[in-house]
Amino acid sequence: MVQGSDLGESYVTQSNHIQNELGLTTTHFQLEQILQVETFVAIETALQHCVEIALVTKPTTELVQIAQVTWINPGAC
């Protein structure tokens, strides 16, 4: 029987393998493409990068809210 922590580790391992196979770590995404995606670490990292760049270049209330809900207060979702 698979233990909970073993299942979590297996999921992370497989997820990392799949994101690498799909080339997600080297794909350049637009913010709108990945705003609602939470499946892979590579996409989450890309989302954070997109939001950071957008906040520096053209900050909006919407971008601040995305950052707050996603990284500062994730329980608010």
ABEGO torsion letter per residue (X at the ends): XBBAAAAAAAAAAAAAAAAAAAGAAABBBBAAAAAABAABAAAAAAAAAAAAAAAAABBBAAAAAAAAAAAABAAAX
